[in-house]
C-alpha cells in the first residue's frame, strides 16, 4: 500500500522537471481520484503524478502523455520501479493522442506546450460530467489563459490557489528555509 505524497527521492528523475511532493499532494487531492477513475496526466514529465494517480485509481487507468522522449523513458522506468500496471504512456504532444482514449474522470495538466485553449477544447469532449481538470501553472500567463477560458464557459466552475512551499535545509548548526518556485493550482469542475 502506497501513501499519498511519496518522497521525491523515490522517483528516477534525470533532467526532466518533476512535480514536487507537496504540490503533488494538493494536485491529487483536488483531482478527487476514485478507485475506478480514468485519469489523464498531460505533460507528465517524470511521471510522479501519474504513478501516484495510478495508486489511487487502482481499479481504473492512468494515461500519461508526454512529448519529451527522455520524459517518456523516465515514466516507463518509474512505472517499472513501482510495479504500476494500470498506466499507459503516450509519446505525444497533447491534444494529439487524446482521440483514441476513453472518457476520463480527471485530468492533470503539468504542461500544455503553449496550446492551452486547444487542449482544453479537446479535453472537454473527453471529460465526464462532474469530472475535474487540475492545472499546475508556473507562469501568470498560463494562469490567466486558463481563467479566461473557464470564464467563457457556462458549464465549468473553477478555483485557483497560489502555493509557495519552503523546505528547511540544514546549514551548519542552523535550519534555513529554502523556497521552491510558487505554483498556481487551478481546479476546474465540469458541471
N, C-alpha and C positions, 0 to 999 in steps of 0.2 A: 504494500500500500504506500503510495507516494503522497506526501503532504504538499499543500499549496505553498509555493514560494521556495522552490529548490535553490540551493546555493548556486550563485553564478559560476563558481569554480567547477561545478559538476559537469558543465557543458563544454564540449570541444568547441573552441572559439575561432581560431585562425585570425584573419584580418577583417572579418565581416562584423558590422555593428550588431550588438545584441541588446535586447530589451532587458534592463537590469531588474533584479528580483522585486524591489518594492513597487516599481511601475508595472511589472508583470502581474503581481498580486491584485493591484487595483484594476488593471485592464480585464483580467479574468473574472473578477467579482462583478464588474459592470456588464460583462457579456452574458452572465446568468446561464452558463452552460449546464445542461442536464445530462444525465447518464446516456440518453439516446440521441443527443443533439448531433446535427451535421454542422460542422464549423469550417469556414474558410479562413486561412491566415495568409493575408496578401502582403508581399514584401516581407517574407518570413525570416530573412536573414540567416541566423544560425539555427533557427527552429526552436528556440527556448519556449516561446509562446505555444507553438504547435505541439510540442511534447507535453507541456502541462495541460493544454486543452484536451489532448488525447487521453490523458489520465482521467480527466473529469468526465469526458464523453466515452466512457469505457465500452458502452454498447452502441455508440454512434460512430462517426468517422470524421477525421480532420483532413482537409486538403490544404497543403502548404504550397503557395505559389510564389516563386522566386525567380528573378531574371538573371541574377549573377551566378555563373557556373560554380564559383567557389562556395557560395551560399547553398546551392543545391547539394553539393558534395557534403557540406557540414551538416545539413538537415538529415541526410541519409545516414551519416556517421553517428549523429546523436540518436536517431531513431533506433539504430542497431545497438548502441551502447545501452539504452534504456529498455530495449526489447519491446518497442512500441509496434503493434501490429495493425492498428486502426488509423494509419497515417499514409496518405498518398502524396508524393512530392511531384509538382509540375514545374518543369523548367520553361516558364513563360513570363511575358510581361503583361500582367493583367491590364485591361479586361480580356486579352487573348487567353484562351484556355478555359474560360468560365462556361462557355455554351454547353459543353459536354457533361457538366457536373450536375448532381441532383440539387433540388431546392435545399436551402440551408436555414438554420435557426439563428446562427450568429456569424458575424464577420469581424475579424480583427484586421485592422489596416495599420501596418507599420511604415509603409511607403507606397506612394501612388505614382512615382515616376513623372510627376507633373501633369498627370491625366486624371485628376480627381473627379471632375464632373462626369467625364465619360465612364469612369469606373463606377461611380455611384449610380449612374443611369443603368449600367449593365447589372449591377448587384440588385437593383430594385426588382427586376424581373425574376430573380432567384430567391429573394428573401421572403420567408413565410410571414404572414400577419402575426404581429407580436414579437417578431424577430428583432435582433439588435445588431447595429453596426457600431463598433468601438474603434475610434481612430486615435492613434498617438501622433500628435503634431509637434514637431520640434520648432517650426517657424511660425511666426504670426501670420504670414501669407497663407500657409496651408490651413491654419485655424480659421481664418476669415473666409477662405473658399468654401470650407465645409459649412460654416454657419450660414453664409449667403445661400448656398444650395438648399440647406434644410429649411430656411425661412421661406423659400419659394414653394415648398411642398406642404400641402394641407394634411397629408397622410403620415407625417413624421413629427415626433416631438424630440427635442434634444436637450441635453445639459452638458456643460463644459466645466472642467476644473483645471487649474494650473497646479502642478505638483513640483515641488522643489525638495529634493532629498539631499541631506548631508550625512555623510558617514564619518564616524570618529576614526581617526588614524593615529597610531602611536608615533610620537616624535620624541625620542629620548624618554624622559620621565613624564611627559605630558601626553594628553589626548586632545588632538585638534580636529575641528570639523573640516572635512574636505567636501566641497559642494559638487554635486553632479549637475549636469545641464537640466534646466527646468523643462518640463513636458506638459503640453496641454492634452488632456484626455477628454474626448468628446464622445458621449454615448448617445446614439440615436435609436429610437424605437419606432418601428413601423406599426402604425395604429390599425 
